[in-house]
């Protein structure tokens, strides 16, 4: 039964990724907005919805500390695992906006979170600041898209675009894609946890190992599938925009919303290990893009090796070997 859930979840994930990319491309075309902006906003917010749900649920259930670990682990996986695998299969070229706007914004959000978390607690006021930051950035991206429409000679009120069938078809595919990614990831995690449980029947560290491997991979599955499908369809702007946008969304929206519901404690272990890895991976991405806009297989191998190293260290720490 677990294997069946695993297979069905994977199939639904792939189909969800196909529909999401198809809808994003159609929406970008119908509204005459850059695919990168669509990837940074619509696709990124949609694929990060599971993290928001997990964090809000844990907060309401009285375990808000899970929210930070969820976001940090997801952000590390998005770059080191998801981007690493994506470019190993389909190399991506980072354009001018990615280098001059999106990556600096991701770094700003990352260091802002680190600054707020240094005292061991994310407060209501800090959560409001995070939310105001993402609102400001999103408005800026939308205005940027409108200016691009003006520059290309298109109208900016989008009334005509919303009246054509392509617009509604694109919205339908977007929603279908989000639903497919959500349920596909959920079924995939359930099946993977069940299979891992069978493979590690007597391991005393079984739950911790499954958490940092199977569950971590599963929560990043929507981003992985969406990015791989987008890259395969030659929509690399959507692919990289999705990942950078997801990391920004995770910090500014997921932690912003959750900390406004209840203060979020940040453990010393997260501050001294996981968050530093998240910062290091973000800086590595900026460095490798600065070296060359093309993110190819060599850079993908570096990212993936970084993620494997991160997981190995966690497993060894859980087992008390380091």
Backbone as CSV, one residue per row, in Angstrom:
resi,resn,N_x,N_y,N_z,CA_x,CA_y,CA_z,C_x,C_y,C_z
1,UNK,0.836,-1.212,0.000,0.000,0.000,0.000,0.868,1.258,0.000
2,UNK,1.965,1.228,0.784,2.864,2.378,0.840,3.501,2.650,-0.519
3,UNK,3.885,1.567,-1.196,4.495,1.717,-2.517,3.484,2.302,-3.493
4,UNK,2.204,1.901,-3.356,1.154,2.428,-4.215,0.988,3.929,-3.997
5,UNK,0.976,4.360,-2.715,0.890,5.788,-2.414,2.087,6.536,-2.995
6,UNK,3.267,5.912,-2.895,4.488,6.516,-3.409,4.382,6.754,-4.915
7,UNK,3.914,5.730,-5.631,3.803,5.810,-7.090,2.718,6.809,-7.505
8,UNK,1.540,6.694,-6.859,0.441,7.606,-7.194,0.838,9.051,-6.893
9,UNK,1.482,9.254,-5.734,1.918,10.600,-5.368,2.878,11.177,-6.380
10,UNK,3.804,10.348,-6.858,4.782,10.809,-7.844,4.102,11.165,-9.159
11,UNK,3.156,10.326,-9.589,2.424,10.585,-10.835,1.635,11.892,-10.740
12,UNK,0.919,12.068,-9.613,0.120,13.281,-9.420,1.027,14.508,-9.343
13,UNK,2.203,14.368,-8.716,3.165,15.464,-8.654,3.590,15.906,-10.050
14,UNK,3.938,14.935,-10.881,4.393,15.247,-12.239,3.270,15.917,-13.039
15,UNK,2.061,15.361,-12.936,0.920,15.962,-13.640,0.644,17.369,-13.117
16,UNK,0.740,17.537,-11.796,0.532,18.853,-11.212,1.564,19.854,-11.713
17,UNK,2.814,19.398,-11.820,3.868,20.263,-12.342,3.616,20.657,-13.789
18,UNK,3.147,19.703,-14.589,2.820,19.979,-15.996,1.730,21.036,-16.099
19,UNK,0.654,20.850,-15.338,-0.463,21.801,-15.377,-0.042,23.177,-14.860
20,UNK,0.777,23.185,-13.804,1.204,24.453,-13.225,2.031,25.261,-14.220
21,UNK,2.990,24.617,-14.852,3.837,25.315,-15.825,3.013,25.768,-17.029
22,UNK,2.114,24.893,-17.494,1.262,25.254,-18.621,0.400,26.460,-18.271
23,UNK,-0.141,26.457,-17.067,-0.961,27.589,-16.639,-0.144,28.852,-16.465
24,UNK,1.078,28.718,-15.910,1.938,29.886,-15.698,2.348,30.513,-17.026
25,UNK,2.696,29.674,-18.001,3.079,30.169,-19.322,1.892,30.866,-19.984
26,UNK,0.719,30.231,-19.884,-0.491,30.816,-20.466,-0.870,32.127,-19.802
27,UNK,-0.748,32.174,-18.472,-1.076,33.391,-17.726,-0.104,34.511,-18.084
28,UNK,1.176,34.168,-18.188,2.191,35.148,-18.576,1.911,35.713,-19.961
29,UNK,1.520,34.833,-20.883,1.232,35.254,-22.253,-0.031,36.109,-22.321
30,UNK,-1.079,35.650,-21.623,-2.358,36.365,-21.674,-2.248,37.756,-21.046
31,UNK,-1.527,37.855,-19.924,-1.417,39.127,-19.214,-0.230,39.962,-19.678
32,UNK,0.573,39.375,-20.579,1.758,40.065,-21.125,2.709,40.506,-20.016
33,UNK,2.961,39.572,-19.098,3.895,39.800,-17.997,5.065,38.830,-18.157
34,UNK,6.249,39.258,-17.752,7.439,38.414,-17.850,7.252,37.091,-17.119
35,UNK,7.641,35.972,-17.739,7.563,34.664,-17.070,8.340,34.637,-15.754
36,UNK,9.440,35.407,-15.677,10.226,35.449,-14.442,9.402,36.030,-13.298
37,UNK,8.640,37.091,-13.582,7.799,37.693,-12.541,6.698,36.727,-12.125
38,UNK,6.122,36.012,-13.086,5.112,34.995,-12.758,5.731,33.909,-11.893
39,UNK,6.943,33.487,-12.237,7.634,32.469,-11.444,7.930,32.946,-10.039
40,UNK,8.316,34.221,-9.920,8.670,34.798,-8.623,7.460,34.998,-7.721
41,UNK,6.290,35.140,-8.297,5.093,35.445,-7.511,4.096,34.288,-7.496
42,UNK,3.371,34.126,-8.588,2.281,33.145,-8.635,2.787,31.722,-8.379
43,UNK,3.791,31.288,-9.147,4.283,29.911,-9.020,4.975,29.703,-7.677
44,UNK,5.817,30.657,-7.282,6.546,30.520,-6.020,5.601,30.469,-4.825
45,UNK,4.607,31.341,-4.812,3.661,31.356,-3.701,2.851,30.060,-3.666
46,UNK,2.489,29.563,-4.841,1.702,28.338,-4.903,2.472,27.120,-4.432
47,UNK,3.722,26.987,-4.870,4.507,25.812,-4.473,4.959,25.879,-3.017
48,UNK,4.930,27.075,-2.427,5.313,27.220,-1.021,4.113,27.133,-0.081
49,UNK,2.930,26.972,-0.638,1.721,26.875,0.199,1.807,25.752,1.229
50,UNK,2.364,24.561,0.890,2.469,23.497,1.905,3.262,23.935,3.135
51,UNK,4.354,24.691,2.930,5.141,25.164,4.065,4.321,26.101,4.945
52,UNK,3.503,26.952,4.316,2.658,27.867,5.080,1.635,27.094,5.903
53,UNK,1.025,26.087,5.285,0.020,25.278,5.989,0.649,24.532,7.161
54,UNK,1.817,23.922,6.925,2.512,23.173,7.983,2.873,24.102,9.142
55,UNK,3.393,25.273,8.833,3.832,26.204,9.873,2.652,26.759,10.668
56,UNK,1.579,27.126,9.972,0.398,27.632,10.674,-0.234,26.553,11.541
57,UNK,-0.321,25.344,11.008,-0.903,24.233,11.763,-0.096,23.946,13.018
58,UNK,1.226,23.891,12.878,2.086,23.614,14.036,1.972,24.739,15.060
59,UNK,1.828,25.969,14.575,1.687,27.105,15.484,0.392,27.012,16.281
60,UNK,-0.703,26.695,15.595,-2.002,26.569,16.264,-2.068,25.349,17.174
61,UNK,-1.247,24.342,16.878,-1.211,23.126,17.697,-0.291,23.255,18.904
62,UNK,0.334,24.421,19.053,1.194,24.647,20.204,2.643,24.267,20.009
63,UNK,3.059,24.040,18.767,4.467,23.711,18.492,5.008,24.657,17.417
64,UNK,5.049,25.959,17.701,5.477,26.934,16.693,6.940,26.805,16.290
65,UNK,7.760,26.146,17.147,9.175,26.006,16.816,9.394,25.176,15.555
66,UNK,8.402,24.332,15.224,8.504,23.519,14.013,8.527,24.413,12.774
67,UNK,7.864,25.570,12.858,7.774,26.477,11.710,9.141,26.911,11.216
68,UNK,10.034,27.238,12.140,11.367,27.700,11.744,12.153,26.582,11.077
69,UNK,12.143,25.396,11.695,12.851,24.256,11.105,12.314,23.905,9.740
70,UNK,10.998,24.023,9.572,10.348,23.738,8.289,10.837,24.701,7.209
71,UNK,10.881,25.988,7.534,11.308,27.006,6.571,12.792,26.892,6.254
72,UNK,13.613,26.756,7.274,15.064,26.671,7.064,15.416,25.442,6.230
73,UNK,14.830,24.289,6.595,15.094,23.059,5.839,14.627,23.162,4.399
74,UNK,13.471,23.797,4.193,12.937,23.956,2.848,13.817,24.877,2.010
75,UNK,14.296,25.971,2.600,15.134,26.910,1.858,16.476,26.301,1.460
76,UNK,17.038,25.495,2.357,18.279,24.792,2.017,18.023,23.818,0.881
77,UNK,16.930,23.072,0.977,16.602,22.073,-0.044,16.284,22.724,-1.388
78,UNK,15.603,23.877,-1.369,15.236,24.538,-2.628,16.444,24.847,-3.500
79,UNK,17.510,25.314,-2.868,18.705,25.666,-3.641,19.633,24.469,-3.820
80,UNK,20.039,23.865,-2.703,21.049,22.810,-2.770,20.518,21.530,-3.418
81,UNK,19.269,21.173,-3.132,18.705,19.926,-3.670,17.936,20.167,-4.969
82,UNK,16.930,21.026,-4.903,16.034,21.219,-6.055,16.766,21.854,-7.234
83,UNK,17.436,22.987,-6.986,18.172,23.625,-8.072,19.307,22.731,-8.561
84,UNK,19.959,22.030,-7.624,21.033,21.119,-7.999,20.567,20.043,-8.954
85,UNK,19.447,19.379,-8.624,18.907,18.322,-9.484,18.413,18.901,-10.807
86,UNK,17.728,20.055,-10.732,17.168,20.669,-11.942,18.245,20.969,-12.971
87,UNK,19.333,21.617,-12.545,20.360,22.003,-13.522,21.253,20.840,-13.928
88,UNK,21.262,19.774,-13.144,21.965,18.562,-13.588,21.264,17.981,-14.812
89,UNK,19.937,18.165,-14.858,19.157,17.644,-15.987,19.011,18.696,-17.076
90,UNK,18.638,19.927,-16.665,18.399,21.009,-17.620,19.109,22.277,-17.147
91,UNK,20.294,22.612,-17.673,21.004,23.829,-17.276,20.127,25.071,-17.439
92,UNK,20.320,26.047,-16.543,19.526,27.268,-16.513,20.451,28.484,-16.639
93,UNK,19.973,29.515,-17.305,20.734,30.759,-17.414,20.019,31.836,-16.602
94,UNK,20.730,32.410,-15.641,20.164,33.481,-14.816,20.242,34.803,-15.574
95,UNK,19.104,35.471,-15.715,19.115,36.717,-16.481,19.480,37.912,-15.606
96,UNK,19.418,39.092,-16.191,19.846,40.324,-15.520,19.013,40.613,-14.278
97,UNK,17.682,40.428,-14.373,16.832,40.721,-13.212,17.132,39.786,-12.052
98,UNK,17.403,38.520,-12.375,17.715,37.555,-11.329,18.935,37.990,-10.536
99,UNK,19.974,38.442,-11.269,21.222,38.823,-10.614,21.126,40.160,-9.881
100,UNK,20.365,41.100,-10.430,20.349,42.448,-9.865,19.201,42.705,-8.892
101,UNK,18.158,41.895,-8.947,16.992,42.152,-8.098,16.611,40.956,-7.231
102,UNK,16.373,39.800,-7.863,15.806,38.657,-7.145,16.772,38.058,-6.127
103,UNK,18.009,37.805,-6.548,18.993,37.239,-5.622,19.323,38.195,-4.477
104,UNK,19.539,39.496,-4.739,19.749,40.417,-3.614,18.563,40.444,-2.649
105,UNK,17.337,40.344,-3.183,16.172,40.331,-2.306,16.148,39.068,-1.456
106,UNK,16.530,37.938,-2.046,16.582,36.685,-1.283,17.607,36.793,-0.156
107,UNK,18.772,37.376,-0.470,19.794,37.567,0.556,19.318,38.515,1.650
108,UNK,18.636,39.586,1.249,18.120,40.556,2.227,17.136,39.872,3.174
109,UNK,16.209,39.079,2.612,15.223,38.374,3.445,15.916,37.388,4.387
110,UNK,16.942,36.705,3.885,17.665,35.714,4.685,18.370,36.364,5.866
111,UNK,19.085,37.468,5.606,19.807,38.139,6.682,18.858,38.887,7.627
112,UNK,17.735,39.379,7.109,16.739,40.009,7.974,16.188,38.999,8.971
113,UNK,15.894,37.798,8.484,15.423,36.724,9.355,16.482,36.377,10.404
114,UNK,17.740,36.264,9.985,18.828,35.931,10.913,18.961,37.008,11.989
115,UNK,18.847,38.272,11.587,18.932,39.380,12.540,17.808,39.308,13.569
116,UNK,16.590,39.021,13.107,15.445,38.918,14.015,15.545,37.690,14.928
117,UNK,16.141,36.608,14.409,16.175,35.344,15.147,17.313,35.260,16.161
118,UNK,18.257,36.191,16.103,19.454,36.104,16.951,19.138,36.082,18.444
119,UNK,18.031,36.715,18.845,17.682,36.726,20.269,16.863,35.505,20.671
120,UNK,16.662,34.571,19.711,15.966,33.326,20.026,14.456,33.390,19.939
121,UNK,13.909,34.483,19.385,12.448,34.605,19.307,12.040,35.533,18.167
122,UNK,11.051,35.067,17.368,10.440,35.923,16.351,9.144,36.463,16.939
123,UNK,9.036,37.788,17.047,7.903,38.412,17.726,6.849,38.900,16.729
124,UNK,5.756,39.383,17.282,4.665,39.917,16.472,5.145,41.083,15.609
125,UNK,5.888,42.021,16.202,6.369,43.188,15.457,7.292,42.750,14.322
126,UNK,8.176,41.813,14.601,9.092,41.318,13.570,8.327,40.621,12.451
127,UNK,7.261,39.896,12.819,6.419,39.251,11.816,5.747,40.264,10.911
128,UNK,5.279,41.373,11.503,4.647,42.441,10.723,5.654,43.056,9.758
129,UNK,6.902,43.253,10.215,7.947,43.803,9.347,8.202,42.864,8.167
130,UNK,8.249,41.563,8.436,8.454,40.587,7.363,7.322,40.659,6.342
131,UNK,6.087,40.755,6.822,4.933,40.820,5.920,4.910,42.121,5.121
132,UNK,5.242,43.219,5.754,5.289,44.501,5.029,6.377,44.482,3.951
133,UNK,7.448,43.767,4.223,8.537,43.658,3.245,8.082,42.901,2.008
134,UNK,7.381,41.781,2.196,6.944,40.997,1.032,5.843,41.741,0.274
135,UNK,4.983,42.462,0.985,3.937,43.247,0.318,4.568,44.318,-0.566
136,UNK,5.557,45.012,-0.018,6.257,46.058,-0.774,6.950,45.480,-1.995
137,UNK,7.632,44.357,-1.809,8.363,43.727,-2.910,7.412,43.236,-3.997
138,UNK,6.282,42.656,-3.599,5.314,42.154,-4.571,4.704,43.292,-5.378
139,UNK,4.361,44.382,-4.702,3.828,45.559,-5.401,4.859,46.078,-6.405
140,UNK,6.117,46.093,-5.984,7.188,46.544,-6.882,7.265,45.660,-8.127
141,UNK,7.175,44.326,-7.930,7.235,43.402,-9.067,6.051,43.611,-10.013
142,UNK,4.863,43.825,-9.441,3.676,44.038,-10.275,3.821,45.325,-11.084
143,UNK,4.293,46.389,-10.430,4.497,47.658,-11.148,5.559,47.512,-12.223
144,UNK,6.561,46.710,-11.932,7.606,46.460,-12.925,7.014,45.762,-14.145
145,UNK,6.112,44.807,-13.876,5.443,44.112,-14.976,4.579,45.050,-15.797
146,UNK,3.909,45.986,-15.125,3.066,46.953,-15.832,3.904,47.895,-16.692
147,UNK,5.070,48.304,-16.169,5.955,49.163,-16.948,6.479,48.437,-18.187
148,UNK,6.741,47.144,-18.029,7.192,46.358,-19.179,6.092,46.267,-20.226
149,UNK,4.839,46.199,-19.763,3.707,46.171,-20.694,3.606,47.475,-21.466
150,UNK,3.809,48.587,-20.757,3.767,49.899,-21.412,4.881,50.008,-22.445
151,UNK,6.088,49.557,-22.050,7.248,49.652,-22.940,7.054,48.837,-24.217
152,UNK,6.297,47.745,-24.097,6.072,46.889,-25.268,4.823,47.291,-26.047
153,UNK,4.170,48.388,-25.604,3.019,48.897,-26.331,1.699,48.249,-25.978
154,UNK,1.640,47.535,-24.843,0.393,46.880,-24.433,-0.348,47.754,-23.425
155,UNK,-1.659,47.543,-23.339,-2.439,48.285,-22.353,-2.096,47.751,-20.972
156,UNK,-2.335,48.580,-19.941,-1.936,48.187,-18.599,-3.116,47.922,-17.662
157,UNK,-4.348,48.053,-18.144,-5.452,47.775,-17.232,-5.890,46.311,-17.299
158,UNK,-5.385,45.591,-18.306,-5.597,44.149,-18.440,-7.073,43.755,-18.561
159,UNK,-7.946,44.715,-18.898,-9.365,44.399,-19.048,-9.593,43.467,-20.226
160,UNK,-8.968,43.793,-21.334,-9.137,42.975,-22.540,-8.592,41.565,-22.332
161,UNK,-7.436,41.478,-21.664,-6.813,40.171,-21.453,-7.711,39.240,-20.638
162,UNK,-8.392,39.802,-19.642,-9.238,38.975,-18.778,-10.501,38.507,-19.481
163,UNK,-10.818,39.088,-20.618,-12.029,38.712,-21.338,-11.815,37.618,-22.381
164,UNK,-10.569,37.171,-22.544,-10.304,36.131,-23.533,-10.231,34.777,-22.843
165,UNK,-10.514,33.724,-23.634,-10.575,32.377,-23.064,-9.218,31.905,-22.549
166,UNK,-8.117,32.369,-23.177,-6.781,31.934,-22.749,-6.497,32.295,-21.297
167,UNK,-7.026,33.439,-20.862,-6.813,33.883,-19.483,-7.448,32.906,-18.499
168,UNK,-8.711,32.549,-18.742,-9.424,31.652,-17.830,-8.895,30.224,-17.924
169,UNK,-8.458,29.819,-19.114,-7.850,28.493,-19.245,-6.551,28.412,-18.450
170,UNK,-5.766,29.495,-18.513,-4.505,29.529,-17.770,-4.760,29.477,-16.265
171,UNK,-5.759,30.225,-15.787,-6.097,30.197,-14.368,-6.547,28.804,-13.938
172,UNK,-7.322,28.140,-14.808,-7.787,26.791,-14.498,-6.603,25.836,-14.346
173,UNK,-5.654,25.904,-15.282,-4.480,25.036,-15.217,-3.618,25.361,-13.998
174,UNK,-3.504,26.652,-13.657,-2.741,27.036,-12.468,-3.331,26.395,-11.213
175,UNK,-4.635,26.527,-11.039,-5.284,25.951,-9.861,-5.187,24.423,-9.855
176,UNK,-5.364,23.838,-11.025,-5.252,22.375,-11.127,-3.838,21.927,-10.759
177,UNK,-2.847,22.695,-11.209,-1.462,22.380,-10.888,-1.181,22.479,-9.402
178,UNK,-1.674,23.530,-8.757,-1.463,23.695,-7.319,-2.092,22.544,-6.527
179,UNK,-3.306,22.163,-6.912,-3.987,21.054,-6.240,-3.212,19.755,-6.428
180,UNK,-2.750,19.518,-7.658,-1.990,18.301,-7.942,-0.693,18.238,-7.156
181,UNK,0.015,19.358,-7.067,1.269,19.391,-6.319,1.032,19.180,-4.824
182,UNK,-0.038,19.769,-4.317,-0.317,19.642,-2.880,-0.633,18.193,-2.497
183,UNK,-1.609,17.615,-3.185,-1.996,16.246,-2.842,-0.923,15.236,-3.254
184,UNK,-0.264,15.480,-4.377,0.798,14.579,-4.806,1.919,14.521,-3.791
185,UNK,2.325,15.690,-3.266,3.386,15.735,-2.258,2.946,15.037,-0.982
186,UNK,1.686,15.229,-0.599,1.153,14.611,0.616,1.166,13.090,0.496
187,UNK,0.683,12.577,-0.625,0.668,11.123,-0.836,2.082,10.566,-0.976
188,UNK,2.952,11.334,-1.630,4.332,10.890,-1.809,5.034,10.763,-0.458
189,UNK,4.824,11.753,0.424,5.445,11.708,1.751,4.919,10.518,2.550
190,UNK,3.595,10.320,2.525,2.999,9.193,3.255,3.585,7.861,2.790
191,UNK,3.674,7.698,1.474,4.212,6.456,0.927,5.689,6.299,1.233
192,UNK,6.448,7.379,1.113,7.889,7.321,1.348,8.204,7.026,2.814
193,UNK,7.445,7.644,3.719,7.644,7.385,5.148,7.341,5.924,5.468
194,UNK,6.272,5.396,4.858,5.917,3.993,5.076,6.995,3.042,4.579
195,UNK,7.528,3.318,3.404,8.592,2.474,2.840,9.850,2.576,3.693
196,UNK,10.211,3.800,4.107,11.397,3.988,4.940,11.240,3.295,6.286
197,UNK,10.016,3.284,6.802,9.735,2.618,8.067,9.992,1.120,7.958
198,UNK,9.683,0.560,6.793,9.911,-0.864,6.559,11.405,-1.153,6.408
199,UNK,12.118,-0.242,5.745,13.546,-0.441,5.490,14.404,-0.226,6.733
200,UNK,13.873,0.527,7.726,14.626,0.796,8.958,13.837,0.322,10.183
201,UNK,13.524,-0.972,10.268,12.625,-1.442,11.320,13.181,-1.339,12.738
202,UNK,14.487,-1.495,12.908,15.058,-1.558,14.255,16.017,-0.414,14.572
203,UNK,16.013,0.606,13.741,16.939,1.728,13.954,16.353,2.678,14.990
204,UNK,17.092,2.910,16.094,16.573,3.761,17.169,16.443,5.228,16.755
205,UNK,17.151,5.603,15.698,17.086,6.980,15.209,16.196,7.087,13.966
206,UNK,15.342,6.106,13.786,14.533,6.007,12.564,13.723,7.269,12.295
207,UNK,12.987,7.781,13.289,12.101,8.924,13.061,12.886,10.174,12.672
208,UNK,14.000,10.392,13.334,14.811,11.569,13.021,15.405,11.477,11.620
209,UNK,15.884,10.300,11.258,16.483,10.101,9.939,15.437,10.286,8.851
210,UNK,14.243,9.727,9.065,13.157,9.883,8.091,12.779,11.358,7.967
211,UNK,12.777,12.070,9.099,12.391,13.479,9.086,13.309,14.346,8.257
212,UNK,14.623,14.132,8.396,15.568,15.000,7.693,15.846,14.547,6.264
213,UNK,15.359,13.384,5.893,15.595,12.895,4.527,14.292,12.835,3.740
214,UNK,13.455,11.872,4.067,12.224,11.644,3.303,11.270,12.830,3.384
215,UNK,10.968,13.289,4.601,10.009,14.379,4.766,10.561,15.680,4.191
216,UNK,11.859,15.932,4.416,12.473,17.145,3.866,12.402,17.140,2.342
217,UNK,12.683,15.993,1.743,12.599,15.884,0.285,11.155,16.045,-0.172
218,UNK,10.225,15.447,0.562,8.815,15.506,0.177,8.245,16.904,0.198
219,UNK,8.616,17.713,1.214,8.084,19.074,1.289,8.668,19.972,0.198
220,UNK,9.795,19.567,-0.376,10.383,20.327,-1.487,9.998,19.747,-2.836
221,UNK,9.211,18.673,-2.817,8.816,18.021,-4.072,8.052,18.948,-5.016
222,UNK,7.109,19.799,-4.527,6.421,20.700,-5.462,7.375,21.618,-6.210
223,UNK,8.340,22.210,-5.476,9.322,23.073,-6.134,10.179,22.276,-7.122
224,UNK,10.568,21.064,-6.725,11.418,20.237,-7.585,10.711,19.894,-8.890
225,UNK,9.489,19.400,-8.795,8.743,19.013,-9.991,8.447,20.224,-10.864
226,UNK,7.971,21.312,-10.245,7.636,22.513,-11.021,8.868,23.069,-11.736
227,UNK,10.008,23.081,-11.061,11.227,23.622,-11.663,11.756,22.729,-12.779
228,UNK,11.724,21.415,-12.554,12.192,20.481,-13.588,11.304,20.537,-14.828
229,UNK,9.991,20.572,-14.612,9.065,20.643,-15.747,9.256,21.954,-16.502
230,UNK,9.403,23.058,-15.765,9.590,24.363,-16.407,10.885,24.387,-17.215
231,UNK,11.959,23.840,-16.647,13.233,23.805,-17.368,13.137,22.914,-18.605
232,UNK,12.452,21.786,-18.467,12.270,20.869,-19.599,11.475,21.537,-20.714
233,UNK,10.519,22.383,-20.337,9.697,23.096,-21.318,10.376,24.375,-21.810
234,UNK,11.647,24.540,-21.480,12.426,25.713,-21.900,11.924,27.000,-21.251
235,UNK,11.226,26.877,-20.133,10.746,28.051,-19.397,11.641,28.248,-18.174
236,UNK,12.928,28.519,-18.419,13.891,28.591,-17.327,13.638,29.780,-16.402
237,UNK,13.013,30.851,-16.915,12.681,31.989,-16.060,11.705,31.574,-14.963
238,UNK,10.727,30.758,-15.330,9.765,30.262,-14.352,10.459,29.345,-13.356
239,UNK,11.389,28.536,-13.859,12.096,27.570,-13.023,12.893,28.249,-11.915
240,UNK,13.786,29.157,-12.287,14.631,29.802,-11.274,13.836,30.822,-10.472
241,UNK,12.844,31.472,-11.106,11.993,32.409,-10.378,11.204,31.712,-9.288
242,UNK,10.760,30.490,-9.573,10.020,29.692,-8.599,10.858,29.429,-7.351
243,UNK,12.116,29.038,-7.541,12.968,28.673,-6.410,13.358,29.880,-5.573
244,UNK,13.795,30.962,-6.233,14.177,32.162,-5.496,12.951,32.762,-4.809
245,UNK,11.839,32.805,-5.544,10.607,33.334,-4.980,10.112,32.511,-3.807
246,UNK,10.260,31.185,-3.881,9.839,30.305,-2.788,10.635,30.582,-1.521
247,UNK,11.950,30.793,-1.669,12.770,31.093,-0.500,12.380,32.420,0.134
248,UNK,12.094,33.414,-0.711,11.645,34.713,-0.196,10.292,34.558,0.500
249,UNK,9.384,33.834,-0.140,8.042,33.611,0.409,8.121,32.880,1.748
250,UNK,8.960,31.836,1.817,9.067,31.043,3.046,9.438,31.907,4.247
251,UNK,10.397,32.811,4.037,10.855,33.650,5.150,9.866,34.764,5.453
252,UNK,9.515,35.525,4.436,8.717,36.727,4.668,7.239,36.453,4.929
253,UNK,6.687,35.438,4.254,5.254,35.153,4.426,5.013,34.064,5.466
254,UNK,5.663,32.907,5.289,5.419,31.783,6.208,5.784,32.172,7.641
255,UNK,7.007,32.670,7.838,7.409,33.065,9.190,6.717,34.354,9.614
256,UNK,6.451,35.239,8.651,5.751,36.474,8.978,4.354,36.210,9.505
257,UNK,3.591,35.400,8.778,2.223,35.076,9.200,2.232,34.292,10.512
258,UNK,3.101,33.293,10.603,3.127,32.431,11.788,3.502,33.212,13.041
259,UNK,4.476,34.116,12.942,4.902,34.876,14.127,3.894,35.943,14.533
260,UNK,2.980,36.300,13.626,1.906,37.216,14.032,0.806,36.464,14.773
261,UNK,0.736,35.160,14.543,-0.240,34.327,15.268,0.257,34.059,16.685
262,UNK,1.547,33.722,16.788,2.166,33.465,18.085,3.674,33.631,17.948
263,UNK,4.351,34.143,18.977,5.817,34.266,18.909,6.461,32.903,18.624
264,UNK,7.495,32.902,17.795,8.148,31.651,17.407,9.529,31.557,18.048
265,UNK,9.746,30.562,18.922,11.087,30.378,19.488,12.047,29.824,18.439
266,UNK,13.285,30.287,18.481,14.323,29.801,17.568,15.421,29.176,18.419
267,UNK,15.622,27.882,18.272,16.584,27.171,19.116,18.021,27.568,18.789
268,UNK,18.887,27.397,19.776,20.303,27.708,19.599,20.934,26.807,18.549
269,UNK,20.467,25.559,18.493,21.001,24.616,17.505,20.700,25.084,16.086
270,UNK,19.477,25.578,15.866,19.134,26.109,14.541,20.000,27.314,14.195
271,UNK,20.215,28.192,15.168,21.011,29.388,14.931,22.471,29.052,14.616
272,UNK,23.001,28.043,15.307,24.424,27.722,15.176,24.726,26.730,14.061
273,UNK,23.682,26.089,13.506,23.956,25.099,12.465,23.080,25.301,11.231
274,UNK,21.785,25.018,11.332,20.912,25.002,10.158,20.785,26.364,9.483
275,UNK,20.597,27.412,10.262,20.438,28.745,9.672,21.736,29.191,9.001
276,UNK,22.871,28.820,9.583,24.155,29.140,8.952,24.311,28.403,7.623
277,UNK,23.814,27.167,7.558,23.823,26.425,6.287,22.933,27.121,5.267
278,UNK,21.778,27.605,5.711,20.863,28.301,4.805,21.529,29.559,4.241
279,UNK,22.202,30.310,5.102,22.902,31.512,4.649,24.035,31.133,3.699
280,UNK,24.784,30.084,4.048,25.899,29.640,3.214,25.455,29.204,1.828
281,UNK,24.339,28.471,1.756,23.825,28.010,0.467,23.355,29.190,-0.382
282,UNK,22.710,30.168,0.255,22.259,31.369,-0.470,23.453,32.137,-1.028
283,UNK,24.498,32.298,-0.209,25.700,32.994,-0.666,26.405,32.215,-1.779
284,UNK,26.372,30.888,-1.687,26.977,30.054,-2.729,26.279,30.268,-4.060
285,UNK,24.946,30.359,-4.037,24.196,30.600,-5.266,24.573,31.948,-5.871
286,UNK,24.632,32.982,-5.039,25.004,34.313,-5.528,26.408,34.281,-6.120
287,UNK,27.334,33.605,-5.458,28.713,33.529,-5.936,28.806,32.822,-7.281
288,UNK,28.129,31.672,-7.400,28.206,30.899,-8.638,27.520,31.616,-9.800
289,UNK,26.462,32.372,-9.515,25.807,33.157,-10.569,26.691,34.333,-10.973
290,UNK,27.408,34.917,-9.989,28.306,36.034,-10.287,29.467,35.574,-11.167
291,UNK,29.922,34.356,-10.955,31.017,33.800,-11.758,30.587,33.627,-13.207
292,UNK,29.356,33.185,-13.389,28.831,32.980,-14.733,27.331,32.801,-14.676
293,UNK,26.600,33.446,-15.598,25.137,33.409,-15.560,24.577,32.007,-15.782
294,UNK,25.314,31.180,-16.500,24.841,29.826,-16.774,25.040,28.927,-15.560
295,UNK,23.931,28.359,-15.091,23.988,27.412,-13.974,23.899,26.016,-14.588
296,UNK,25.046,25.419,-14.831,25.118,24.138,-15.527,25.323,22.964,-14.600
297,UNK,25.741,21.858,-15.182,25.834,20.602,-14.435,26.907,20.624,-13.348
298,UNK,28.037,21.298,-13.612,29.086,21.380,-12.594,28.581,22.108,-11.356
299,UNK,27.924,23.227,-11.557,27.367,23.976,-10.430,26.257,23.164,-9.753
300,UNK,25.489,22.441,-10.573,24.454,21.580,-10.003,25.051,20.520,-9.100
301,UNK,26.176,19.934,-9.516,26.850,18.917,-8.715,27.362,19.508,-7.403
302,UNK,27.816,20.775,-7.459,28.287,21.450,-6.239,27.127,21.639,-5.267
303,UNK,25.984,22.111,-5.786,24.804,22.294,-4.932,24.369,20.973,-4.305
304,UNK,24.267,19.949,-5.140,23.789,18.650,-4.653,24.746,18.064,-3.623
305,UNK,26.038,18.213,-3.845,27.037,17.733,-2.884,26.883,18.456,-1.543
306,UNK,26.569,19.742,-1.628,26.349,20.522,-0.408,25.176,19.976,0.388
307,UNK,24.099,19.636,-0.326,22.912,19.108,0.361,23.186,17.737,0.965
308,UNK,23.876,16.897,0.219,24.217,15.561,0.731,25.079,15.696,1.986
309,UNK,26.049,16.624,1.940,26.892,16.857,3.112,26.076,17.314,4.309
310,UNK,25.105,18.183,4.061,24.225,18.678,5.128,23.443,17.540,5.765
311,UNK,22.862,16.685,4.937,22.072,15.559,5.449,22.954,14.570,6.206
312,UNK,24.139,14.268,5.677,25.047,13.327,6.334,25.432,13.830,7.726
313,UNK,25.742,15.130,7.827,26.108,15.699,9.127,24.951,15.593,10.106
314,UNK,23.724,15.863,9.644,22.550,15.774,10.525,22.360,14.347,11.023
315,UNK,22.454,13.373,10.120,22.273,11.972,10.497,23.341,11.551,11.501
316,UNK,24.582,11.974,11.272,25.670,11.637,12.210,25.446,12.285,13.570
317,UNK,24.914,13.530,13.566,24.622,14.206,14.826,23.507,13.498,15.581
318,UNK,22.496,13.042,14.842,21.377,12.320,15.458,21.869,11.033,16.099
319,UNK,22.797,10.372,15.437,23.338,9.117,15.956,24.403,9.316,17.027
320,UNK,24.749,10.598,17.313,25.727,10.878,18.353,27.158,10.612,17.941
321,UNK,27.415,10.528,16.655,28.771,10.225,16.174,29.632,11.471,16.021
322,UNK,29.008,12.648,16.009,29.772,13.898,15.980,29.156,14.913,16.958
